Amino acid sequence: MKKQKKKITNVDKVIALAGNPNVGKSTVFNAFTGLNQHTGNWPGKTVSNASGDFKYKDHFYKIYDLPGIYSILAHSQEEEVARDFICFGNSDLTVVVCDACSLMRNLNLALQVMEITNNVIVCVNLIDEAKKKGININMNELKNILGVEVIATSARSGKGLDELAKAMDKYSFNPNKKTIKVKYSKELEHAINIIEPVIKNKLNGLLNSRWVALNLIKDDDDFIELIMNYLGYSILDNETITAINKAKKYLLDNDILVTELEDIIVKSINDLAEDISNRVVTYGKDDYNRRDRKIDKVLTNKITGIPVMLLLLGFIFWLTIKGANYPSNFLNHLFFSIEEDLFLFCNSFMPYWLSDMLVYGIYRTLAWVVSVMLPPMMIFFPLFTLLEDLGYLPRIAFNVDKFFKKCSSCGKQALTMAMGFGCNAVGVCGARIIDSPRERLIAIITNSFVPCNGKLPTLIAIITMFLVGVGTGNSLLSVIILMLVIIFGIFMTFIISKILSKTILKGVPSSFTLELPPYRKPQVIKVIVRSVLDRTIFVLGRAVSIAIPAGLVIWLMANVKFNSISVLSYTSNFLDPFASLLGMDGVILLAFILGFPANEIVMPIIIMSYMATGNLTDFSNLAELKTLLVDNGWTITTAISVMLFSLMHWPCSTTCLTIKKETKSNKWTLISILVPTLCGIVVCFAFNLIVNLFI
């Protein structure tokens, strides 16, 4: 096996990599391709086809990492993506990766894939963890039963990957002739036998005739259309339609409705998977998963689960706040220490106004964004990724599932909410793991109630200045207050989810299968590197690309003047009456509007406007910053109002574009902007009204 460093242009064979979530599929993919594919230990991590190239001996391969799924009966986006690729992607081989610790459940998918294609390899991964738990699998017997090659691997350590590469090289060019087939009830088998002989020649060997016959009986019109599009012609002639009607009549005569077929299919596959598992798997000890059960008694307990979850989240924020201060101050001083020299250099060959715009407009914006964003992301993302790799995030979804069900929503929304702490755009993309389109929209619309990495610095700075006290060093109190703000955001998520589910997104909460994967020792170094490269650099790059034009616009508004008054001042004065109703002023509201490209630049805009210098100003000293804010009318009421509106207002531009891409709808994108904005206005207005009435 050789990792490919350069893109291959001439591909000999195409390989599809399928499997349940949490089986190490993406780890296998990384091992072969060497690509930067992040592996997270929770269901639905991979939600689109990732592809890569590798070379083995003299052959070049393209391998596709399909979404982690439990079935190809296509109830979710992931299942549709995987099913359609396996069926119509023209792959030469499908490798089904299974978890050695849960072989019976994983065989369910493998058997479904073998219903579609004979050319399958079963990769039994995590064999090292199975050994630790005393689970033994007779690989030779499993191979004989399935009729396909079976390879035992431990992808993390690289064990068995050479054997897997050798098998892929062999079976890509020499397909299996025959594999095990699922035997359904005698009535369904008879119905299949009515249709299959009629369509076999019409398929020209392009699709499995038995499997196509089964789908024709099921009356899945959308999927039948996909089959016809793939073939390029219709097989639904009079002969085929007659056979389908005859098969359905036979089933109906035997008291079997078409709507019951899926249950019959699922039961048959489960029974066969259980039978095979019983024949090849032995357990050296009955309590092989006792450790996980003991831990889950605490982490998923109805009494201790939620408090432990909040404590863990609070600990992560405490480390983030405590640890980010020093590197943030260092970067701030570094960037601003060279600012004057940079201005003098630019002014030596540029006009004054251009130098001023580039240095005091664009450069200062970038300096602020990087110094404020980078340190907390370098701490928060690795810590959060460690929880993913450990296997804790599914427990969070399990703990809060009952609350989401009461809101007629889905427990998987907790996972998308958790992803939103890093970046709301990532949380919106993560909503793909939710099967129900209705519940997916609810998760997308409410994701901005979770404070992303761009909002956290503003919240932390205001908490430190006005609610804790500058110079007290009480980071624990800061964390407690920040957690209360986050809990309020989560509370708003529940409230708005309930309102949406009773109004524009009516519906009954769907049931879902959420796997609680075994706890695994995180690969700390690899997780840190991956989280820094895949998340931190990505989010920072996005913020920087947005901050450049934003800095230019802000500089222009601050420096273009009419009657000695800047456009920035005109605009803030216009907004002031409305902003005062929300406990803020026009400068603050304008900062939120101009901060649409990136939430990180809201506070710099406020500072610049108050200073009336036309430039973003360095206020790394919070004591000086508090003095500036107080001198411009800030009170504790103002600070809390800003925090509430920061928590609940329109998503940033990147998130909005992501929503548009995910929903493919201007309507839902607009609703996703209006819902949090209206909530922010109502909450701030109510808070300000209460303060004015009683204080």
KOLKE-855243 format. One record per residue (C-alpha): residue number from 0; x, y, z. Coordinates in nm, 3 decimals, padded with zeros to 5 digits. Each point is the difference from the previous one (the first is absolute). Layout:
<recs>
  num       c1       c2       c3
  NUM        X        Y        Z
...
</recs>
This chain:
<recs>
  num       c1       c2       c3
    0   00.000   00.000   00.000
    1   00.129   00.342  -00.097
    2  -00.148   00.333   00.105
    3  -00.048   00.223  -00.298
    4   00.147   00.349   00.024
    5  -00.089   00.121  -00.349
    6  -00.336  -00.016  -00.165
    7  -00.042  -00.298  -00.229
    8  -00.133   00.078  -00.343
    9  -00.032  -00.354  -00.138
   10  -00.213  -00.216   00.230
   11  -00.013  -00.375  -00.059
   12  -00.275  -00.085   00.248
   13  -00.257   00.172   00.224
   14  -00.064  -00.125   00.354
   15  -00.291   00.094   00.228
   16   00.059  -00.003   00.376
   17  -00.322  -00.064   00.195
   18  -00.082  -00.071   00.363
   19  -00.192   00.091   00.314
   20   00.100   00.316   00.193
   21   00.288  -00.043   00.248
   22   00.159  -00.304  -00.166
   23   00.324   00.177  -00.100
   24  -00.097   00.035  -00.364
   25   00.153   00.344  -00.040
   26   00.315  -00.123   00.175
   27   00.032  -00.271  -00.266
   28  -00.058   00.266  -00.265
   29   00.273   00.223   00.145
   30   00.244  -00.289   00.023
   31  -00.028  -00.068  -00.373
   32  -00.031   00.352  -00.139
   33   00.195   00.211   00.246
   34  -00.267   00.273  -00.030
   35  -00.100   00.224   00.289
   36  -00.331  -00.171   00.077
   37  -00.103   00.065   00.359
   38  -00.127  -00.300   00.193
   39  -00.258   00.070   00.273
   40  -00.133  -00.264   00.239
   41  -00.371   00.070  -00.040
   42  -00.269  -00.094  -00.253
   43  -00.036   00.191  -00.322
   44   00.344   00.163   00.001
   45   00.054  -00.056  -00.371
   46  -00.302   00.137  -00.180
   47   00.123   00.019  -00.361
   48   00.227  -00.194  -00.230
   49   00.367   00.063   00.067
   50   00.234  -00.138  -00.264
   51   00.371  -00.066  -00.019
   52   00.260  -00.181  -00.207
   53   00.254  -00.268   00.079
   54   00.234  -00.232  -00.181
   55   00.058  -00.369   00.064
   56   00.262  -00.185  -00.202
   57  -00.051   00.128  -00.355
   58  -00.367   00.091   00.032
   59  -00.161   00.334   00.082
   60  -00.321   00.017   00.202
   61  -00.256   00.263   00.090
   62  -00.172  -00.074   00.329
   63  -00.322   00.165   00.122
   64  -00.076   00.032   00.371
   65  -00.379  -00.028   00.015
   66  -00.209   00.137   00.290
   67  -00.027  -00.222   00.304
   68  -00.340  -00.173  -00.011
   69  -00.182  -00.291   00.163
   70  -00.211  -00.093  -00.301
   71  -00.045   00.075  -00.369
   72  -00.379   00.002   00.021
   73   00.041   00.378  -00.047
   74  -00.179   00.182   00.277
   75   00.262   00.275   00.033
   76   00.228   00.208  -00.220
   77   00.301  -00.210   00.101
   78  -00.176  -00.322  -00.095
   79  -00.104   00.145  -00.335
   80   00.353   00.118  -00.077
   81   00.152  -00.337   00.090
   82  -00.270  -00.206  -00.170
   83   00.009   00.198  -00.322
   84   00.378  -00.022  -00.023
   85   00.007  -00.373   00.067
   86  -00.279  -00.056  -00.251
   87   00.088   00.247  -00.272
   88   00.353   00.123   00.070
   89   00.156  -00.262  -00.227
   90   00.248  -00.102   00.269
   91   00.202  -00.312  -00.070
   92   00.002  -00.113   00.363
   93  -00.181   00.085   00.325
   94   00.187  -00.040   00.327
   95  -00.239  -00.025   00.295
   96   00.179   00.093   00.323
   97  -00.145  -00.171   00.310
   98   00.059   00.042   00.372
   99   00.139  -00.322   00.146
  100  -00.163   00.088   00.333
  101  -00.349   00.018  -00.155
  102   00.018  -00.239  -00.294
  103  -00.366  -00.100  -00.005
  104  -00.127   00.357  -00.044
  105   00.267   00.074  -00.261
  106  -00.075  -00.314  -00.202
  107  -00.345   00.145  -00.056
  108   00.146   00.262  -00.235
  109   00.246  -00.244  -00.158
  110  -00.283  -00.236  -00.094
  111  -00.198   00.285  -00.154
  112   00.299   00.103  -00.210
  113   00.045  -00.360  -00.115
  114  -00.361   00.007  -00.118
  115   00.107   00.271  -00.246
  116   00.343  -00.122  -00.107
  117   00.206  -00.317   00.025
  118   00.328   00.186  -00.001
  119   00.042   00.071   00.371
  120   00.278  -00.026   00.255
  121  -00.088  -00.003   00.369
  122   00.259   00.182   00.211
  123  -00.040  -00.093   00.368
  124   00.161   00.300   00.170
  125   00.078   00.081   00.365
  126   00.118  -00.355   00.050
  127   00.236   00.121   00.274
  128  -00.289   00.138   00.207
  129  -00.194  -00.322  -00.050
  130   00.299  -00.196   00.130
  131   00.019   00.218   00.312
  132  -00.366  -00.079   00.069
  133   00.048  -00.371  -00.053
  134  -00.196  -00.008  -00.328
  135   00.126  -00.258  -00.249
  136  -00.109  -00.025  -00.365
  137   00.062  -00.300  -00.221
  138   00.104   00.187  -00.316
  139   00.032  -00.309  -00.217
  140  -00.349  -00.118   00.093
  141  -00.140   00.349  -00.063
  142   00.168   00.002  -00.342
  143  -00.147  -00.340  -00.090
  144  -00.351   00.101   00.108
  145  -00.005   00.337  -00.179
  146   00.179  -00.116  -00.312
  147   00.218   00.313  -00.005
  148   00.350   00.087   00.119
  149   00.016   00.092   00.369
  150   00.297   00.198   00.135
  151   00.065   00.073   00.369
  152   00.152   00.344   00.063
  153   00.088   00.252   00.266
  154   00.014   00.313  -00.214
  155   00.131   00.226   00.276
  156   00.318  -00.204   00.034
  157   00.015  -00.103  -00.367
  158  -00.044  -00.370   00.075
  159  -00.154  -00.194  -00.289
  160  -00.002   00.293  -00.244
  161   00.259  -00.160  -00.227
  162  -00.218  -00.311  -00.021
  163  -00.300   00.221  -00.075
  164   00.190   00.181  -00.277
  165   00.100  -00.336  -00.151
  166  -00.362  -00.120   00.009
  167  -00.127   00.323  -00.157
  168   00.257  -00.033  -00.276
  169  -00.106  -00.359  -00.066
  170  -00.379   00.031   00.011
  171  -00.017   00.329  -00.189
  172   00.117  -00.194  -00.305
  173  -00.146  -00.341   00.087
  174  -00.354   00.047   00.138
  175  -00.170  -00.254   00.225
  176  -00.228  -00.232  -00.193
  177  -00.246  -00.077   00.277
  178  -00.076   00.126   00.350
  179  -00.248  -00.087   00.270
  180  -00.354   00.117  -00.070
  181  -00.266   00.096   00.251
  182  -00.288  -00.246  -00.001
  183  -00.329   00.180   00.052
  184  -00.338  -00.147   00.089
  185  -00.124  -00.260  -00.247
  186  -00.273   00.237  -00.118
  187   00.245   00.282  -00.077
  188   00.245  -00.242  -00.163
  189  -00.280  -00.127  -00.225
  190  -00.092   00.360  -00.094
  191   00.364   00.076  -00.086
  192   00.016  -00.312  -00.217
  193  -00.302   00.123  -00.197
  194   00.176   00.325  -00.100
  195   00.370  -00.091  -00.017
  196  -00.007  -00.226  -00.311
  197  -00.193   00.269  -00.189
  198   00.250   00.282   00.065
  199   00.330  -00.191   00.013
  200   00.086   00.033  -00.370
  201  -00.131   00.357  -00.013
  202   00.258   00.110   00.257
  203   00.292  -00.118  -00.218
  204   00.196  -00.094   00.310
  205   00.020   00.364   00.114
  206  -00.195  -00.056   00.322
  207  -00.082  -00.296   00.223
  208  -00.329  -00.133  -00.137
  209  -00.116  -00.149   00.334
  210   00.058   00.328   00.179
  211  -00.173   00.205  -00.274
  212  -00.298  -00.238   00.013
  213  -00.025   00.056   00.376
  214  -00.008   00.381  -00.049
  215  -00.261  -00.027  -00.273
  216  -00.228  -00.181   00.243
  217   00.057   00.261   00.270
  218  -00.148   00.276  -00.219
  219   00.284   00.243   00.070
  220  -00.074   00.235  -00.291
  221   00.292   00.237   00.063
  222   00.249  -00.284   00.012
  223  -00.150  -00.169  -00.306
  224   00.052   00.328  -00.184
  225   00.366   00.000   00.108
  226   00.037  -00.353  -00.137
  227  -00.148   00.103  -00.335
  228   00.224   00.307  -00.019
  229   00.303  -00.215   00.071
  230  -00.093  -00.254  -00.267
  231  -00.086   00.270  -00.250
  232  -00.319  -00.178  -00.097
  233  -00.319  -00.129   00.161
  234  -00.057  -00.366   00.083
  235  -00.362   00.068   00.097
  236  -00.154  -00.142  -00.315
  237  -00.330  -00.189  -00.004
  238   00.168  -00.329   00.083
  239   00.176   00.143   00.307
  240  -00.307   00.187   00.124
  241  -00.207  -00.317  -00.036
  242   00.256  -00.194   00.204
  243   00.007   00.272   00.271
  244  -00.379   00.001   00.029
  245  -00.004  -00.379   00.016
  246   00.260   00.001   00.281
  247  -00.193   00.262   00.198
  248  -00.325  -00.192  -00.043
  249   00.170  -00.316   00.125
  250   00.123   00.184   00.311
  251  -00.341   00.153   00.059
  252  -00.166  -00.342  -00.033
  253   00.235  -00.112   00.277
  254  -00.094   00.295   00.221
  255   00.322   00.192  -00.059
  256  -00.031   00.372  -00.077
  257   00.267   00.190  -00.192
  258   00.039   00.228   00.302
  259   00.103  -00.303   00.208
  260   00.280  -00.108  -00.232
  261   00.269   00.213   00.162
  262  -00.065  -00.158   00.339
  263   00.027  -00.347  -00.157
  264   00.326   00.096  -00.173
  265   00.152   00.149   00.316
  266  -00.098  -00.302   00.212
  267   00.148  -00.244  -00.251
  268   00.330   00.190  -00.013
  269   00.017   00.032   00.379
  270  -00.072  -00.370   00.049
  271   00.274  -00.099  -00.244
  272   00.251   00.243   00.157
  273  -00.080  -00.140   00.346
  274   00.039  -00.358  -00.121
  275   00.338   00.071  -00.162
  276   00.120   00.188   00.307
  277  -00.096  -00.286   00.229
  278   00.200  -00.240  -00.219
  279   00.323   00.201  -00.023
  280   00.020   00.214   00.318
  281   00.096  -00.131   00.343
  282   00.046   00.195   00.321
  283   00.286  -00.067   00.238
  284  -00.180   00.184   00.279
  285  -00.364   00.089   00.051
  286   00.071   00.347   00.139
  287   00.207   00.118  -00.298
  288  -00.170   00.341   00.000
  289  -00.031   00.041   00.377
  290   00.234   00.301   00.010
  291  -00.208   00.192  -00.254
  292  -00.321  -00.083   00.187
  293   00.148   00.124   00.327
  294   00.105   00.331  -00.156
  295  -00.339   00.039  -00.170
  296  -00.177  -00.047   00.333
  297   00.144   00.342   00.088
  298   00.022   00.177  -00.336
  299  -00.345  -00.102  -00.127
  300  -00.182  -00.018   00.333
  301  -00.316   00.212   00.012
  302   00.122   00.163   00.322
  303   00.374   00.040  -00.059
  304   00.016   00.011  -00.382
  305  -00.097   00.367  -00.049
  306   00.212   00.139   00.291
  307   00.308  -00.192  -00.118
  308  -00.059   00.127  -00.354
  309  -00.016   00.361   00.124
  310   00.309  -00.048   00.216
  311   00.198  -00.137  -00.294
  312  -00.111   00.285  -00.222
  313   00.080   00.249   00.275
  314   00.346  -00.153   00.046
  315   00.070   00.037  -00.372
  316  -00.105   00.366   00.009
  317   00.206   00.062   00.314
  318   00.311  -00.140  -00.167
  319  -00.079   00.200  -00.312
  320  -00.044   00.328   00.190
  321   00.294  -00.056   00.233
  322   00.235  -00.128  -00.265
  323  -00.083   00.246  -00.278
  324   00.079   00.320   00.193
  325   00.378  -00.015  -00.023
  326   00.042  -00.102  -00.366
  327  -00.274   00.243  -00.098
  328   00.178   00.289   00.172
  329   00.331  -00.112  -00.152
  330  -00.143  -00.002  -00.353
  331  -00.175   00.330   00.059
  332   00.320   00.173   00.109
  333   00.197  -00.166  -00.279
  334  -00.235   00.112  -00.276
  335  -00.048   00.353   00.130
  336   00.370   00.051   00.078
  337   00.085  -00.013  -00.369
  338  -00.299   00.208  -00.108
  339   00.177   00.338  -00.008
  340   00.300  -00.142  -00.185
  341  -00.237  -00.162  -00.249
  342  -00.178   00.333  -00.051
  343   00.327   00.185  -00.056
  344   00.111  -00.264  -00.247
  345  -00.324   00.018  -00.199
  346  -00.005   00.382   00.015
  347   00.349   00.012  -00.151
  348  -00.137  -00.101  -00.339
  349  -00.380   00.031   00.034
  350  -00.235   00.296   00.047
  351  -00.081   00.078   00.364
  352  -00.368  -00.096  -00.034
  353   00.086  -00.337  -00.153
  354   00.257  -00.079   00.270
  355  -00.251   00.103   00.265
  356  -00.269  -00.224  -00.151
  357   00.229  -00.302  -00.036
  358   00.166   00.024   00.342
  359  -00.255   00.164   00.232
  360  -00.299  -00.149  -00.179
  361   00.074  -00.343  -00.140
  362   00.314  -00.097   00.196
  363  -00.145   00.103   00.337
  364  -00.317  -00.196  -00.069
  365   00.204  -00.308  -00.086
  366   00.226   00.047   00.302
  367  -00.298   00.021   00.232
  368  -00.179  -00.301  -00.151
  369   00.309  -00.224   00.006
  370   00.116   00.098   00.350
  371  -00.351  -00.043   00.144
  372  -00.103  -00.315  -00.191
  373   00.310  -00.213  -00.037
  374   00.096  -00.072   00.365
  375  -00.346  -00.113   00.121
  376  -00.051  -00.211  -00.314
  377   00.340  -00.167   00.051
  378  -00.123  -00.107   00.343
  379  -00.374  -00.053  -00.050
  380   00.005  -00.205  -00.321
  381   00.255  -00.262   00.117
  382  -00.181  -00.043   00.333
  383  -00.334  -00.039  -00.174
  384   00.150  -00.239  -00.256
  385   00.136  -00.213   00.284
  386  -00.357  -00.039   00.130
  387  -00.102  -00.112  -00.350
  388   00.284  -00.250  -00.024
  389  -00.071  -00.129   00.350
  390  -00.359  -00.076  -00.096
  391  -00.177   00.246   00.230
  392  -00.202   00.208  -00.248
  393  -00.261  -00.273  -00.065
  394  -00.056  -00.007   00.377
  395  -00.086   00.371  -00.013
  396  -00.264  -00.071  -00.265
  397  -00.132  -00.287   00.213
  398  -00.026   00.221   00.308
  399  -00.196   00.280  -00.167
  400  -00.206  -00.212  -00.240
  401  -00.302   00.008   00.233
  402   00.004   00.382   00.003
  403   00.009   00.018  -00.378
  404  -00.280  -00.257  -00.024
  405  -00.214   00.223   00.220
  406   00.067   00.272  -00.256
  407  -00.106  -00.238  -00.280
  408   00.357   00.001  -00.121
  409   00.289  -00.249  -00.016
  410   00.271  -00.087   00.252
  411   00.264   00.013  -00.272
  412  -00.052   00.376   00.006
  413   00.220  -00.003   00.311
  414   00.293  -00.109  -00.218
  415  -00.056   00.282  -00.249
  416  -00.036   00.240   00.292
  417   00.332  -00.121   00.141
  418   00.168   00.052  -00.336
  419  -00.135   00.356  -00.003
  420   00.223   00.093   00.294
  421   00.292  -00.004  -00.240
  422  -00.179   00.145  -00.300
  423  -00.371   00.031  -00.076
  424   00.069  -00.077  -00.367
  425   00.148  -00.334   00.106
  426  -00.307  -00.064   00.218
  427  -00.227   00.070  -00.297
  428   00.193  -00.249  -00.214
  429  -00.018  -00.249   00.285
  430  -00.380   00.010  -00.018
  431   00.032  -00.248  -00.288
  432   00.017  -00.276   00.260
  433  -00.368   00.064   00.083
  434  -00.221  -00.223  -00.213
  435  -00.324   00.198   00.011
  436   00.000   00.305  -00.233
  437  -00.233   00.180   00.243
  438   00.226  -00.059   00.299
  439   00.308   00.083  -00.208
  440  -00.148   00.343  -00.075
  441  -00.073   00.058   00.370
  442   00.363  -00.079   00.084
  443   00.126   00.234  -00.273
  444  -00.226   00.291   00.100
  445   00.088  -00.024   00.371
  446   00.373  -00.070  -00.032
  447   00.095   00.367   00.033
  448  -00.128   00.001   00.361
  449   00.324  -00.178   00.086
  450   00.283   00.254   00.041
  451   00.263  -00.077  -00.261
  452   00.371   00.072   00.033
  453  -00.056   00.345  -00.149
  454  -00.248   00.100   00.272
  455   00.185  -00.149   00.297
  456   00.281   00.262   00.020
  457  -00.258   00.282   00.014
  458  -00.201  -00.181   00.267
  459   00.310  -00.078   00.205
  460   00.131   00.358  -00.022
  461  -00.334   00.151   00.112
  462  -00.037  -00.253   00.284
  463   00.353   00.078   00.120
  464  -00.043   00.378  -00.017
  465  -00.352   00.049   00.137
  466  -00.107  -00.314   00.190
  467   00.320  -00.135   00.154
  468   00.241   00.289   00.018
  469   00.322   00.074  -00.185
  470   00.307  -00.119   00.185
  471  -00.181  -00.232   00.240
  472   00.139  -00.308  -00.175
  473  -00.322  -00.182   00.078
  474  -00.017  -00.213  -00.315
  475  -00.224  -00.253   00.178
  476  -00.271   00.261   00.054
  477   00.038   00.103  -00.365
  478  -00.058  -00.360  -00.105
  479  -00.309  -00.033   00.224
  480  -00.155   00.313  -00.150
  481   00.094  -00.109  -00.352
  482  -00.161  -00.340   00.064
  483  -00.319   00.174   00.115
  484  -00.003   00.196  -00.326
  485   00.051  -00.322  -00.199
  486  -00.273  -00.178   00.198
  487  -00.233   00.289  -00.082
  488   00.090  -00.047  -00.369
  489  -00.079  -00.372   00.030
  490  -00.328   00.086   00.175
  491  -00.088   00.229  -00.292
  492   00.085  -00.286  -00.237
  493  -00.260  -00.219   00.174
  494  -00.263   00.277   00.004
  495   00.042   00.096  -00.366
  496   00.019  -00.366  -00.107
  497  -00.335  -00.056   00.173
  498  -00.154   00.308  -00.162
  499   00.125  -00.099  -00.346
  500  -00.127  -00.357   00.042
  501  -00.347   00.134   00.088
  502  -00.017   00.259  -00.278
  503   00.190   00.006  -00.330
  504   00.170  -00.335   00.057
  505  -00.276  -00.211   00.150
  506   00.065  -00.366   00.054
  507   00.051  -00.291   00.235
  508   00.356  -00.063   00.128
  509   00.163  -00.285  -00.186
  510   00.172  -00.292   00.165
  511   00.364  -00.062  -00.081
  512   00.279  -00.243   00.072
  513   00.284   00.164   00.189
  514   00.295  -00.226   00.062
  515   00.195   00.044   00.321
  516   00.344  -00.102  -00.125
  517   00.253  -00.162   00.232
  518   00.227   00.237   00.184
  519   00.334   00.017  -00.171
  520   00.331   00.143   00.110
  521   00.039   00.318  -00.207
  522   00.301   00.032  -00.228
  523   00.098   00.327   00.165
  524   00.277   00.115  -00.235
  525  -00.193  -00.094  -00.313
  526  -00.319   00.160   00.131
  527   00.181   00.325   00.080
  528   00.165   00.016  -00.342
  529  -00.325  -00.082  -00.180
  530  -00.208   00.248   00.200
  531   00.253   00.276  -00.059
  532   00.028  -00.067  -00.373
  533  -00.359  -00.101  -00.079
  534  -00.185   00.241   00.227
  535   00.213   00.280   00.140
  536   00.180   00.088  -00.322
  537  -00.318  -00.039  -00.202
  538  -00.210   00.227   00.223
  539   00.283   00.253   00.039
  540   00.053   00.008  -00.376
  541  -00.369   00.066  -00.050
  542   00.002   00.281   00.255
  543   00.310   00.160  -00.151
  544  -00.145  -00.009  -00.352
  545  -00.312   00.174   00.130
  546   00.184   00.246   00.223
  547   00.196   00.152  -00.292
  548  -00.299   00.145  -00.190
  549  -00.177   00.072   00.332
  550   00.297   00.207   00.117
  551  -00.006   00.191  -00.326
  552  -00.373   00.079   00.028
  553   00.034   00.110   00.363
  554   00.294   00.228  -00.081
  555  -00.191   00.161  -00.286
  556  -00.307   00.062   00.217
  557   00.215   00.150   00.273
  558   00.204   00.223  -00.233
  559  -00.252   00.113  -00.259
  560  -00.158   00.312   00.149
  561  -00.279   00.244  -00.077
  562   00.000   00.331   00.188
  563   00.287  -00.133   00.213
  564  -00.213  -00.296   00.114
  565   00.093  -00.351  -00.111
  566  -00.240  -00.239  -00.171
  567   00.054  -00.225   00.302
  568  -00.126   00.271   00.235
  569  -00.297   00.087  -00.222
  570  -00.105  -00.363  -00.008
  571   00.045  -00.060   00.373
  572  -00.200   00.314   00.083
  573  -00.281  -00.119  -00.227
  574  -00.010  -00.338   00.179
  575   00.024   00.146   00.349
  576  -00.377   00.038   00.080
  577  -00.076  -00.362  -00.087
  578   00.314  -00.131   00.171
  579  -00.090   00.184   00.322
  580  -00.319  -00.208   00.024
  581   00.226  -00.308   00.015
  582   00.225   00.140   00.272
  583   00.278   00.091  -00.244
  584   00.096   00.295  -00.220
  585   00.033   00.057  -00.373
  586   00.375  -00.069   00.002
  587  -00.052  -00.346   00.148
  588  -00.283  -00.090  -00.238
  589   00.201   00.123  -00.298
  590   00.294  -00.211   00.116
  591  -00.219  -00.311  -00.006
  592  -00.120   00.090  -00.350
  593   00.353   00.064  -00.131
  594   00.112  -00.315   00.182
  595  -00.219  -00.213  -00.229
  596   00.308  -00.129  -00.187
  597   00.162  -00.117   00.326
  598  -00.117   00.028   00.362
  599   00.361   00.049   00.109
  600   00.009   00.360  -00.121
  601  -00.304   00.130   00.195
  602   00.201   00.125   00.299
  603   00.276   00.162  -00.213
  604  -00.267   00.197  -00.189
  605  -00.153   00.122   00.328
  606   00.342   00.114   00.122
  607   00.080   00.175  -00.327
  608  -00.331   00.184  -00.002
  609   00.036   00.120   00.359
  610   00.358   00.114  -00.060
  611  -00.113   00.188  -00.313
  612   00.349  -00.053  -00.146
  613  -00.112  -00.164  -00.321
  614   00.216  -00.298   00.086
  615  -00.032  -00.321   00.195
  616   00.178   00.062   00.328
  617   00.205  -00.240   00.211
  618  -00.170  -00.047   00.334
  619   00.156  -00.321   00.125
  620  -00.013   00.144   00.354
  621  -00.352  -00.074   00.126
  622   00.022   00.266   00.271
  623   00.058   00.269  -00.263
  624  -00.273  -00.148  -00.217
  625  -00.249   00.005   00.289
  626   00.082   00.365   00.067
  627  -00.064   00.084  -00.366
  628  -00.334  -00.183   00.003
  629  -00.118   00.153   00.329
  630   00.095   00.346  -00.125
  631  -00.229  -00.065  -00.296
  632  -00.300  -00.088   00.215
  633   00.043  -00.373   00.063
  634  -00.155  -00.143   00.316
  635  -00.052  -00.354   00.122
  636  -00.338   00.013  -00.175
  637   00.173   00.091  -00.327
  638   00.253  -00.280   00.047
  639  -00.268  -00.263   00.062
  640  -00.204   00.125  -00.296
  641   00.304  -00.027  -00.227
  642   00.064  -00.354   00.129
  643  -00.360  -00.103  -00.064
  644  -00.005   00.149  -00.349
  645   00.341  -00.154  -00.076
  646  -00.142  -00.337   00.102
  647  -00.315   00.047  -00.208
  648   00.026   00.184  -00.329
  649   00.039  -00.081  -00.368
  650   00.261  -00.263  -00.097
  651   00.325   00.121  -00.158
  652   00.034   00.012  -00.379
  653   00.183  -00.332  -00.020
  654  -00.273  -00.176   00.197
  655  -00.271   00.159  -00.216
  656   00.172  -00.120  -00.317
  657   00.029  -00.346   00.156
  658  -00.372   00.000   00.086
  659  -00.083   00.097  -00.359
  660   00.218  -00.282  -00.129
  661  -00.143  -00.259   00.240
  662  -00.368   00.092  -00.036
  663   00.017   00.109  -00.367
  664  -00.268   00.252   00.096
  665  -00.006   00.379   00.029
  666  -00.311  -00.033   00.217
  667   00.163  -00.214   00.271
  668   00.318   00.207  -00.013
  669  -00.205   00.313   00.066
  670  -00.190  -00.172   00.282
  671   00.333  -00.112   00.150
  672   00.103   00.367   00.008
  673  -00.329   00.141   00.127
  674  -00.069  -00.249   00.282
  675   00.310   00.066   00.214
  676  -00.010   00.371  -00.083
  677  -00.360   00.038   00.116
  678   00.082  -00.201   00.312
  679   00.292   00.232   00.075
  680  -00.218   00.309  -00.047
  681  -00.283  -00.136   00.218
  682   00.229  -00.123   00.280
  683   00.206   00.322   00.010
  684  -00.313   00.218  -00.011
  685  -00.161  -00.200   00.282
  686   00.318   00.011   00.211
  687   00.041   00.376  -00.051
  688  -00.368   00.060   00.079
  689   00.021  -00.198   00.325
  690   00.315   00.188   00.104
  691  -00.159   00.338  -00.068
  692  -00.316  -00.094   00.191
  693   00.155  -00.146   00.311
  694   00.349   00.144   00.028
</recs>
